Amino acid sequence: MSELQHPDARSFDQVAELYEQARPTYPDEAVDWLADQLRIGGRSTVLDLGAGTGKLTRALVRRAARVVAVEPGPEMLGQLRSAVPQAEAMLGAAEAIPLPDDAVDAVVCGQSFHWFRTDEALPEIRRVLRPDGGLGLIWNRRNPEDPVQKQITTLLEPFVPPGRAPVEAPVAALVERTFGETASHSVPFEEELDADALVSRIASTSFVAAAPEMRRRQLERALRALVSARGGRVLFRYVTQAFVTFSVA
């Protein structure tokens, strides 16, 4: 496993293929909002930082002239290279970005900023940004108000490592603690999942992937029972939250 990764995030490399298959992309409305706020267009160079398997990258290559995707997990990066060959994929970390100064017009982070050591990452982000460049953050969050998601949250609570924030801790609080001025936008969306798809989606969660096999099998049985009780399919509801700031430390 890469030494560039946050220790708690290394389990993603164990499930990189599953992550690519099971995780959703981002709603066009949310990505369009990010691109508009950050002035991303046909002449822009954009850095997707902590890019994972390229769930956000594939949306960015349709909107920018050049997209550089930096990811610390070798297996995740391998999935990205296969899925989004148009992007320039690099192994690297937010705390040591493998780019020169003033290299990009915008930095975006999809489902990744909460893993960064911000006291090291923010100066690096500012270093690679060109003057007037901004930072965009986006997360697909499970909708905490949805009844199915409340059941899933209860099932996941025993898996959350000690000291970690609750499973559905609001990302807005993290952003507000880190930046003075932000613009924000939220978009709801949903997927219809059968039991196999729901099990795969939850298995791609970092702390579930890191759990012992016996506990993962117990969780799988509980998830399958949840789907069966609802007729064999469930609506898996999300809220996509996006933020933009030009106040990068």
C-alpha positions in Angstrom: 0.0 0.0 0.0 1.1 3.5 -0.8 2.8 5.4 2.1 1.2 8.5 0.6 -2.2 7.5 1.8 -4.0 8.5 5.0 -3.8 5.3 7.2 -7.6 5.1 7.5 -8.0 5.4 3.7 -5.7 2.6 2.7 -8.5 0.0 2.9 -9.9 1.6 -0.3 -7.1 0.0 -2.3 -8.4 -3.4 -1.2 -11.7 -2.7 -2.8 -10.7 -0.5 -5.7 -12.5 -2.5 -8.4 -15.6 -2.7 -6.2 -15.4 1.0 -5.5 -15.4 1.7 -9.3 -18.3 -0.6 -9.9 -20.5 0.3 -6.9 -20.0 4.0 -6.3 -22.1 6.6 -8.2 -20.8 9.5 -10.2 -21.9 13.0 -9.4 -25.1 14.7 -10.7 -24.5 16.9 -13.7 -26.2 19.8 -12.0 -23.7 19.7 -9.1 -20.7 19.4 -11.4 -22.0 22.2 -13.7 -22.4 24.4 -10.6 -18.8 23.7 -9.6 -17.5 24.4 -13.1 -19.4 27.6 -13.3 -18.2 28.9 -9.9 -14.6 28.0 -10.7 -14.8 29.3 -14.3 -13.8 25.9 -15.7 -14.0 25.9 -19.5 -12.3 25.0 -22.7 -9.0 26.6 -21.8 -8.8 25.4 -18.2 -6.4 23.1 -16.5 -8.0 21.4 -13.5 -6.5 19.2 -10.8 -8.7 16.4 -9.4 -7.0 15.8 -6.0 -7.6 12.5 -4.2 -9.2 11.4 -7.5 -9.9 7.8 -6.5 -11.2 5.8 -9.4 -12.1 8.9 -11.4 -15.8 9.3 -10.5 -15.4 13.1 -10.7 -12.5 13.0 -13.2 -14.8 11.6 -16.0 -17.1 14.6 -15.6 -14.3 17.1 -15.6 -12.7 15.9 -18.9 -15.9 16.9 -20.7 -15.6 20.4 -19.3 -11.9 21.4 -19.2 -9.0 21.5 -21.7 -6.7 19.5 -19.4 -7.4 17.4 -16.3 -4.7 16.1 -14.0 -5.8 13.4 -11.6 -3.7 12.8 -8.5 -4.4 9.8 -6.3 -2.3 8.2 -3.5 -3.7 4.6 -3.9 -2.0 2.6 -6.7 -5.0 0.3 -7.2 -7.4 3.2 -7.2 -5.2 5.0 -9.7 -5.1 1.9 -11.9 -8.9 1.9 -12.1 -8.9 5.6 -12.9 -6.4 5.1 -15.8 -8.7 2.5 -17.3 -11.9 4.4 -16.8 -10.6 7.9 -17.8 -7.7 7.6 -20.2 -8.2 11.3 -21.2 -6.9 12.5 -17.8 -3.2 12.7 -16.8 -3.1 10.3 -13.9 -0.4 10.7 -11.3 0.5 8.9 -8.1 0.7 11.6 -5.3 -0.8 13.1 -2.2 -2.6 16.3 -1.3 0.2 17.0 1.1 2.9 16.7 -1.6 1.3 17.5 -5.0 3.5 16.4 -7.9 3.0 19.6 -9.9 5.0 22.8 -10.2 3.9 26.2 -8.8 1.0 28.0 -10.5 0.1 24.9 -12.6 -3.7 24.8 -12.5 -6.7 27.1 -12.8 -8.8 25.1 -10.3 -8.4 22.3 -7.8 -11.4 20.0 -7.1 -11.8 17.2 -4.5 -14.5 14.6 -4.9 -15.2 12.6 -1.8 -11.6 13.1 -0.6 -11.0 16.4 1.2 -11.9 14.9 4.6 -8.9 12.5 4.3 -6.3 15.3 3.9 -4.0 16.7 6.6 -5.3 20.2 6.0 -2.4 22.0 7.6 -0.1 20.5 5.0 -2.5 20.1 2.1 -3.9 23.7 1.9 -0.5 25.4 1.4 0.2 22.8 -1.4 -3.2 23.5 -3.0 -2.4 27.3 -2.9 1.0 26.6 -4.3 -0.2 24.8 -7.5 -3.2 27.2 -8.0 -2.7 30.1 -10.4 -3.7 33.6 -9.3 -7.5 33.9 -8.8 -7.8 30.1 -8.9 -10.3 28.4 -6.6 -10.9 25.1 -4.7 -14.1 23.0 -5.3 -15.2 20.3 -2.9 -18.0 17.8 -3.5 -19.4 14.8 -1.7 -22.2 12.3 -2.4 -23.7 11.8 1.1 -26.2 9.3 2.0 -29.4 11.2 2.8 -29.6 11.1 6.6 -33.3 11.8 6.6 -34.3 8.8 4.5 -35.7 5.8 6.3 -33.6 3.3 4.5 -30.5 5.3 5.1 -31.3 5.5 8.8 -31.5 1.7 9.0 -28.2 1.4 7.1 -26.6 4.0 9.5 -27.6 1.9 12.5 -26.1 -1.2 10.9 -22.8 0.6 10.2 -22.4 2.3 13.6 -20.5 -0.7 15.1 -18.0 -0.5 12.2 -17.0 3.1 12.7 -13.4 3.3 14.2 -13.1 4.9 17.6 -12.5 8.7 17.3 -14.0 8.9 13.8 -16.9 11.3 13.2 -20.3 9.7 13.0 -21.2 7.9 9.7 -23.4 10.8 8.5 -21.5 13.7 10.0 -22.3 16.8 7.9 -19.5 17.8 5.6 -20.6 21.4 5.9 -19.2 21.6 9.4 -15.8 20.5 8.1 -15.8 23.1 5.4 -16.9 25.9 7.7 -14.1 25.1 10.1 -11.5 25.2 7.3 -12.6 28.1 5.2 -13.9 31.6 5.9 -15.9 32.2 2.7 -17.6 29.6 0.6 -20.5 29.2 -1.8 -22.5 26.0 -1.6 -25.0 24.0 -3.6 -27.0 20.8 -2.8 -28.6 18.3 -5.2 -30.7 15.3 -4.2 -30.6 12.1 -6.3 -31.3 8.4 -5.9 -30.5 5.0 -7.3 -32.6 1.9 -7.3 -30.6 -1.0 -5.9 -31.2 -4.7 -5.5 -29.6 -6.7 -2.7 -26.3 -7.4 -4.6 -25.9 -3.8 -5.5 -26.6 -2.6 -2.0 -24.1 -5.0 -0.5 -21.5 -3.9 -3.0 -22.1 -0.2 -2.3 -21.8 -0.7 1.5 -18.8 -3.0 1.1 -16.9 -0.2 -0.7 -16.9 1.9 2.5 -13.4 2.2 4.0 -14.2 0.9 7.5 -16.3 -1.9 6.2 -13.6 -3.0 3.9 -11.2 -3.0 6.8 -13.4 -5.1 9.1 -12.9 -8.8 9.8 -14.6 -11.2 7.3 -17.1 -12.6 9.8 -18.4 -9.1 10.7 -18.7 -8.2 7.0 -20.7 -11.4 6.4 -23.0 -10.5 9.3 -23.5 -7.1 7.8 -24.2 -8.5 4.4 -26.9 -10.8 5.8 -28.5 -7.8 7.5 -28.4 -5.7 4.3 -30.0 -8.5 2.3 -32.7 -8.9 4.9 -33.4 -5.1 4.7 -33.8 -5.3 0.9 -36.0 -8.4 1.1 -38.3 -6.8 3.6 -38.9 -4.0 1.1 -39.7 -6.2 -1.9 -36.3 -6.9 -3.3 -35.2 -3.4 -4.3 -34.6 -0.2 -2.4 -34.2 3.5 -3.3 -30.8 4.6 -2.1 -31.1 8.3 -1.6 -28.2 10.8 -1.6 -27.6 14.5 -1.2 -24.7 15.8 -3.2 -23.1 18.8 -1.4 -20.7 21.0 -3.3 -18.6 23.9 -2.0 -16.3 26.5 -3.7 -13.8 28.8 -2.0 -11.2 31.2 -3.2 -9.9 31.6 0.4 -7.3 28.8 0.3 -4.7 29.2 3.1 
